[in-house]
Amino acid sequence: MKKVQFDAQLWSDLLNSSGGALELPKVTFHLIHFGFDKTGNSVMLESEAHHRIEVDGNGGDGKVELKPLGPNTAR
């Protein structure tokens, strides 16, 4: 999650450098992890915990929480 937080902040900085042409509150992320079914096939699992990513938005004028989407949720 630490790497994801860093990457999210970098993305936030890139969005802010667009001069507001791209809207940070509309940014979402997919959190995907895998498990195995009874036959040994890998399957995508829904996250059991709420993983929160918060970045500095608007050039550091406030925090913006990015919305997580499940592995089976379309953008």
N, C-alpha and C positions, 0 to 999 in steps of 0.2 A: 504494500500500500504506500510505502514511502516513495518508491519510484513513480507510482501512479500520481501521487500528490505533486511531485516535482514536474512531471510531464503536463499535468493539468494546469499548473501555474505558468509554465512556458506557453501553453496554448492560450491562456488568458492574456498573457502579455502580447502575444501575436494579434489576438482579437482587438485589444485596446489600441494597438498601433495602427489599426485600420481606420481610426477616427470615428468609431461607432457604427461603421458600415455593417459589421457583424455583431450580433447581440449575444453576449455571454450567457444571460439567463436561459437561452434556448439550447445551450450545449448540454448534451447528456452523455452518459457512458454506459457501456455494457460490462458487467462484471460476470465473467464466465469461469466456472470451475467444473471439473469432471470427477465422476465417480464410476463405479462399475456395477452392472446389473448382475443377476444370479448366473448368467451364462458367461460372464467375463467381458462383455462388450462395454466399451466406454459410453457414458451418457452425460449430457450436460445437466447440471444440477442448479436449481434455484438457490440463491443465496439465503442462508438462514438468518444472517445478521444484516442490519442496515449499515452499509459502508458509506461513510460520509466523506466527501471531498469538498473542501472549501478553498477558494482562491481569492486573491485580492483583485477586485474588479475596478473598473473606471480609473485606471492609473493609481491605484492604492487608496481610493476614496471610500472603499467599503468592501465587505466580504460578500461573495456570491457563492451559494451552495449549488454544486452541479448535481443533477438528478440521475440516480442510477436506474438502469433498465435491466430487466431479467433477460436471461439468454434466449427466451422464446418471444420476446417483445420486439415488434418491429419499430423502426425509427419512424 
